[in-house]
Amino acid sequence: MRKHFGTDGIRGRANLKITPELALRVGQAAGLAFRRGDHRHRVVIGKDTRLSGYMIEYALVAGFTSVGMDTLLLGPMPTPAVAMLTRSMRADLGVMISASHNPYEDNGIKLFGPDGYKLSDEVELEIEALIDGDISRRLAVSEGLGRARRVEGVHARYIEFAKRTLPRLLDLEGLRIVLDCANGAAYRVAPEALWELGAEVIAIGVEPNGFNINREVGSTAPEALVAKVRELRADVGIALDGDADRVIIVDEKGRLVDGDQLMAAIARSWHEDGRLSRPGIVATVMSNLGLERYLQGLGLTMERTAVGDRYVLERMREEGYNLGGEQSGHIILSDYATTGDGLLAALQLLTVVKRSERPVSEVCQSFEPLPQILKNVRYKSGRPLDDVSVASTIEAGRARLGEGGRLVIRPSGTEPVIRVMGEGDDRDLVSEVVEEIALAVTRAAA
C-alpha cells in the first residue's frame, strides 16, 4: 500500500495534504533517490497556474538544494513540456506541480526520471520510504548545497518541439481554431504554437489569476468552447486541461469528440501511412467497446490496461506500441513524447484534417459508441467493494449484460470515489445494472 503516491503522483488539497512540509520532504527524498554518480545533479521544476504553486515550488527548491541538487525553475509549463525538457536539459529528475483537471484548491507533485518517463511503482515506494524515514544524516554539507535559478527561453523550445511533429511543408493555414487553455499551464505556449503554424487562433481560458484554473473552462468543462465554436463558425475547438496533458476536441458542428474518437482517427491515419510500430493501440478498461470493434475492422488490435496514462505507457513500452491513450483525452504518441500531450495530439488530428481536406466532424466520427454509463459514488472511509452484497450485485450485473456488455468498477486513484461504469448494446439494461450496483455501493459505504 502506498501512503503518498496515487495513480498520477501525489495529489490533494493544497496546504492541507500538499503542505510545504510534505513538499520539502518530497524534494529531499526524490533528490536522494536520484543522486546517482559523482556529477553535479540537477532537477527541473515546472508548474501550472494555481496560487499554491508558489508555496510548493519554493518548498521543493529547499528540499532539493538541501541534498545537493541544483534546481532549474521553468515557471508555468505543460506537463509534457517538463517531461521533454527533463531529457533535453539532461536533468536527473523532473517535477511538475499540478493537480491536472482538479480545481485550484488542489495541487500535486508529479515526478519524471531522467528519461522523461513517469516513475515506476518501485521507485515511488523507494521515495515514500525516504519521505517517512530519517534522512537528517544524508543532507548535504554546507559547501555541497545546491543552487537554484530560473531558466529563460523554455517556452520557445517547447513550441519548436511541438511544431516539428507536423509533416514537413504542412501548415495550418486556413483553419479557424478556438483554443481553450483552461487558464492553465499552456496559456502561453499553445496559442503561440498554433499561430506560428498559420492558424487563425481565438483563445479562451488564457487569463489565469491563481484561482480560475479549470473553472468553467478546459477539457472537463467544454461548454464555453462549444458555444464559442458555434458562435464563430470555427473549423475546430481544442480544449486542454490545467496541465495540458489531455485534450478534448469540438468539431465544426459543436459536437464533442473524446479521446476514443481521437485515437481512432490517428490510428487509421498512421495505419494507412505505415507508421504504427505494431498493428494496434493501447487503451484502458474505460475505452468504448465501439472503438475496439472499429479497430478490429481495420485489422488492428486494442490492448486494455488499468486506468491511468502511466499504465498505458508502461504497456506501450513493454509491447512496442507507439500509440495509446485514454477516453478522457490523454493521448500518448511515443514517437514524440514520453507522456500524454494534449497539444501534440491535437496537431496530429489537424494533420489528418488538412491532408484529407475533410471537416473535423467526418474525420472524428469513425465509429458509433456503445451506450456507456458512468456513476461516481463518494464514500468517507473503508472498502465498500469488499462488501459481500456489493460483490453479489456486481456478479449479477455481469450476468445480465452477458458477452455483449462490460462492467468496470474501480476506486478512483485521486479521490474517495468508486466509479461504476457499464457498457452494452442495450442502454436501458446498462442503466439498470449501473443503478443497482451504485445503490449497493452507496449502502455499503453508509
Secondary structure, DSSP 4 states (H G I P E B T S, - for coil): --SS-BTTBEEEEBTTTB-HHHHHHHHHHHHHHT--SSSPPEEEEEE-S-TTHHHHHHHHHHHHHHTT-EEEEEEE--HHHHHHHHHHTT-SEEEEE--TTS-TTEEEEEEE-TTSPBPPHHHHHHHHHHHTS--GGGSPPGGG---EEE-SSHHHHHHHHHHTTSPTT---TT-EEEEE-TTSTTTTHHHHHHHHTT-EEEEES----SS-TTSS-STT-THHHHHHHHHHT-SEEEEE-TTSS-EEEE-TTS-EE-HHHHHHHHHHHHHHTT--SSSEEEEETTS-HHHHHHHHHTT-EEEEE-SSHHHHHHHHHHHT-SEEE-TTS-EEETTT-SS--HHHHHHHHHHHHHHHT--HHHHT--S-PPPEEEEEEE-SSS-GGG-HHHHHHHHHHHHHHGGG-EEEEEE-SSSSEEEEEEE-S-HHHHHHHHHHHHHHHHHHH-
